[in-house]
Amino acid sequence: MSKKIANTEATAELVDYSDYSLQLNRWFLKPIGAWPAGPTSSKGEKLVSLALKIVCYVLMVSVGTLCFLHIILEHESIYVKLKTTAGLSHWITSSVTYTTLLLRSKDIRYCLDQIESDWQTVAQEKHQEVMLQNAKFGRYVATLCAAFMQGGVMSFCFVQALSTEEILVGNETKTVHALPCTVYKGLVNTDEEPTNAIVLYVEIVSIFIANSSTVGTFSLAAVLAAHACGQLGVLMVRITDFVDASREQKKPKAFREIGLIVEHHLKTLNFVSCIEKVMNRIYFLELFRCMLVICLLGYLILMDLAVRNYESVATLVTCTISVCFNIFIMCYISEVLTEQCRKVGDVVYMSNWYYLPDKMIPDLIFVIARASIVVDITAGKVIHMSVDTFGQVMKTGFAYLNVMRQMVR
């Protein structure tokens, strides 16, 4: 009886660790209806999720449309048009990212189920410690992504919302709140109240939704990659333990462990392939967003510095840093995951394999051969995600900024 109670408590603890690993992702994705439904999801939860998706699309599309019409139909200064274009690009890329999350919901659910299954089947305490260490790293990265993105973009929105501007309507001077992104006044007259306040609130909510889709994507990628690194770490521990145990015991029964090791290796590589399948298009879009942000916001920063508008400079710099930081984190963690995949073969080679029976050595050679074929994390299956890629994106963005400075004067 006491043994059953102990097993139940151990299972509950592992379930808590699984929830600990995915908790932040659930918080980021559920409010926008992007958290994939599981087998235990009720009809009510599915209906609420559907309603949230409709609301999110309506808000993002309506605000994006009004901004687009303003760019092509209104005669404004180049500064206002570039500022509106920067906001519009954020809505467009976030909408595509959001759509990709919804279309890949089955693959995401597979990854989430795999994480829960791995936590429930972990057998040894040292394996659990390796997984928990990587889960903490994933949560830490997810928290940083959320803090930089929401903090950077929303601070810009609130600074804009708190500032006012005077406009002349007929013979009357009115004071209205400045909008984060200017909309087409031919459809919505934001010079009147309460229209100005309504549009302001709608834009802030819409920007929060756009940020949430981006934050949810980055945090999900970080947690999935961290879990994959944890599984590869557990695999390397198992390989070392297997070689040492086989050397000491010399029992045929111990040699059957190699089959479980190979199965674990292939299962983890399949998990990494699923991460690549879910994220490769999103990464490509985010790299493009990063270059666009450096180009557009960089030019706006230079224009604000010229007129000494330091308040606007501070918010724009914060937005730029938030986007660039998140891209750097994704490039870095993708490179770490790729290196961990390669490291499996190195661990096999560096173990005491030469003490094993001759018939066991070819089995380990197969593990080395499979580890040499690394599943790369790519952007659109074209660009390999690495720290070097981030450097190239930054160089390209600043190159386009220099071209824009020469063309727009």
N, C-alpha and C positions, 0 to 999 in steps of 0.2 A: 504494500500500500504506500509506504513512504517512498519507494522507488518511483511509483507512478506520479506521486506529487512532485518529486524532484524533476522528473522529465517534463511535466506540465509547466513548472516554473521556468525551466530552461527554454522551452518552446516560446513561452510568453516573452521572455527576455529577448530572444532572437527576433520576434515579431516587432518588439519595441525598437530594436536596432534598425530594422527595415524601414519602419515609419520615420525614425530619426534621419535616415539617409534621404528620404523622399519628401520630408515634411515641407521644406521651403518651396519645392517645385509645385506642390499641391496648393500652397498659399498663393503663388504667383499666377497659376494657370486656371484655377477654379473660378475666380471672379470674372474671367472673360470667356468662360465656357470651353476652354481648350484642354482641360484635363480629360484624358481619354476614359470613357466609361469601361468599367470592369464587369465581370460576370455577376457580381453582387449588387451592381447599381440598380436602384429601383426606377420605376417609370417616372415617378415624380422628379427624381434627380436628372433624368434624361430630358424631361420637358423643360426644366429650369435651365439646363445647359443649352438647349436649343433656343430658348428665349434670349439668353445672354448673347449667343452668337448673332442673332438677328439684330439686337440692339447695337452691338459693337460694329457690325457692318454698316448699319444705317448711319451711325454717328460719324464713322471714319469716311465713308463715301460722300456724305452730304457736305461735311466741312472741306474735304479735299476738292470736291467739285466747285464750291464757292471760291476757294483759293485759286484754282486753275482758271476760272472765268475772270477773276480779277487780273491775273497775269496777262491774259491775251486781249482783254477788252478795255481795261482802264489805262489811262495815260498817267503813269506815275514815274517818279524818279527811278534811276537804276538801282539805288539803294533799297527802296521799298520792294521793287520787283525781285531783287536777289534775296532779300529777307523772306519774302513770301515763297519763293522757289525752294529755299532751304527747308521751310516748314512743310511744303507740299511733298518734297522728296522723302521727308520723314514719314508722312502718312502713307505714301505709296509703298515704300520698302517695308514698313511695318504691316501694312495690309497683305502684301504678298507673303511675308513671313508668317503671319497669322493663318493665311489660307493654307500654306504648306504644312503647318502644325496640324490643321484639321484633316488634310488629305492623308497625312502620315500617321493618323491616330492609331491604326492597327499595329503598325511597326513600333510606335512608342509604347503601346500597351504591352507588346511582346517584351520590350526591354524592361519595363517596370515589373512585369511578372517574373522575368529572369532574375532581377535583383532580389525580389522577395523570396524566390526559390533558393537562391544562393545563400541567403541568410538563414533560411530554415534548415538547410542541409549541411551547414558548416559543422564539422565534427570536433576539431581540436581547438583548444583555447588560443594557441599561438596563431592559428589561421584566423580566428575571430579578431585578434588584435591587429593583424595586418589589414583586414577588411575595415575595421573601425577607424584605423588611422587614415586610410584613404577616404572613408566616408566623411570624416571631419574636414579633410582638405577640400572635398567637393562642396560641403556646406559653406566653408569659409570663402571659396571662390564665388559661389552663388550669392552670398551676402554682399561681397564687394561689387559684383556686377549690378545688383539691384541698387545699392547705395550710389554708385557713380551715375548710372543711367537715370534713375528717378530723381536723384538729387540735382544732377546737372541740368536736365531739361525742365523739370518742374520749377527749379529756382528761376530760370529764365521766364517761365510763364507767370509766376507770381510777381516778379519785378515789373513785368509789362502790365499786369493787371492792376498793380498798385499805383502805377503812374497814370497821369491824366493829360489830356490835350484839349486845347480850346479850338472850336470850329465855328465858322460863321454860317448860319442858316438864315438866309434872307437878311433882315436887319438885326437879327438876334444872335448873340454869342452864347454858345453852349459849351459846357465842360463834360467830356465823356471819358470813359476809361479806354486806354490804349489796348488793342487786341494783340495777342501773341502773333497771329497771322491775319493780315488784312483780307477781307472777303469782298466779293463783288456787290457793290451797293445798289446795282440795278435790280437785284432780286431781294436783297435784305438791306434795308436802310439802317445801318448801325449808328447813324447820327442821332437817332431818336431813342428815348427810353420808353418802355423797358427792353426794346429790341437789343440795344447795346449790351445790357447786362445778361440777357438770355444767350446771345451769341458768345459772350465771354465765358459763361459757365459751360456751354456746350463744347467750346474749343478746349477748355481745360480738361473736361471729362474725356474728350476724344484723344487728347494728347496722352492722358493717363492710360487709356486703353492701348494706344500705339506703343507706349513705353512698356506696358505690361507684357505685350506679345514679344517684344525684343528681350526683355529681362527674362521672361519665361523660357525663351529659346536658349539663351546663353547659360542660364542656370541649369537647365536640363542637360545641355551638352556637357557642362562641367561635371555634374553628378554622374552621368553615364560614363564619361571618360575616367573619372576617379574610381568608379566601381570596377571598370575593366582593368585599370592598373592594379587594383586590389586583388582581383582574381589572378592576374599574372604573377603578382607577388606570392600569393598562396601556392600557385603552381610551382614556382621556383623553390619554395620551402619543401614542397612535397618531393620534388626531384632530388634535392639534397638528402632528405631523410630516407628516401628509397635507396639511394646508392649506399649510404652509410649502413642502413639496416641489412641490405643484401650482403654487404661485405662481412658483417659480423655474424649473421645467422647462417648463411649458406643453405637456406631452406628453399625448396622449389616453390612453396606456397607464397613466399615473400615476393617472388618474381612476377606473380599475377598483378601486382600493383602497377606495373608498367602500362597495362591496358587501361586502368582507371586514369592514369596520368595523361595518356594520349587522348582519352575521351574528354578530360577536363580541358586540355589544351585546345582541341578542336571546338569545343563548346564556347570557350572564351573568344577565340578568333571569330566564330560566327557572331558573337555578341558585338565585337568590334566592327564587323562588316555591317551589322544592322545600324550601328551608330553612324557609319559612313553613309548608308542609304538614306537615313533620316535627315542628316545635317548637310550633305554636300551642296545642295542647291541654296540652302539658307546661308552657308558660309560664303558662297560666291556673291550673293546679293549683299551681304554685310561688308565684304571687301570693297565692293563698288560704293556702298554707302560711306565707308570710311574715306575713300578718295574724294567723293563729292563733298563731304563735310569739311575736309581740309581745304578744298578749293573755295567753296562758297563762304563758309564761316570765316576762313582766313582772310578773304577779301573784305568781308564786312568788318572784321576786327581792324584791319588797316584803315578803312574809311572812318570808323569811330575814333581811332587814335588821332586821325588828322584833325578832327573837330573837338578832340579832348572829351569825348563822351565815355568816361571811364566806367560808369555804371554798366552801360551796355557791353563794353569790352570785357568786364569781369564775367558777366553771364554767358557771353558767347565763348569765352575761353573755357569756362566750366563745361559747356556742352561739348566742345571739341575734345577736351580731355576725356570726358566720359565715354564717348564713342571710341576713341583711339585706345583707351585702356581696355575696354571690353574685347576689342579685336585682338589686342596683344595677349590677353589671357587665353582666348580661344586658340591662337596660334601656338602659344607656349604649351598648353595642356595637350594639344594634338601632337606636338613634337615629343613630349614626355611619353605619351601613349605609344607612339611609334618606336621610341627607344626601348620601352619595356618589352614590346613584342620581340625585338631583336635580342634583348638581353637573355631571353629564355634559352636560346642556343648557347650563349656564352656560359651560362650557369651549368648547363650539361657538360660542356667541354672542360670547365674548370673544376668539376667534381672529381672524385676519386674513381672514375669509371674504369680505370685500368686494373682495379682489383676484382672486377666482376668476372664471372665466367664468360668465355668467348662467345657463347650463343646469345648472351644478353646485350653485348656491345652494339650489334647492328640495330637493335630496337631503339637504342638511344641516338644512333646516327639518324634514324628517321625523324626523331624529334628535332634534331639540329637542322635537318634539311627543311622541315616544315617551318621552323622559326625563321629561316633565312628568307622565306617568301612573306614579306611583311604586308599587312593590310594597311595601306596608307590612308590617313584622313585627308580628304581633298576638298577643294572648293569647286563645285561643278564638274568633278572628275577631270579637271584641267590643271589646277594649281595645287601643289602640295602645301598643306598647312604647316608652317614652321615659323620660328622667330625670324629667319631670313626673309620669308615671305612678307612678314609684317614690315620689315625694313624696306622692302621693295615697294610696298603699298604707300608707305609714308613718303618715299622719294618721289613716286609718281604723283601723289597728291600735291606736293609742294611744286613739282614741275608744272602741273596744270595751273596752280595758283600764280606762278610767275608768268605763264602765257596770258592768263586773264588780266593781270596787271598791265601787260603790254597792249592788250586789245581794248580794254575798257578804261578810258581815261576821261 
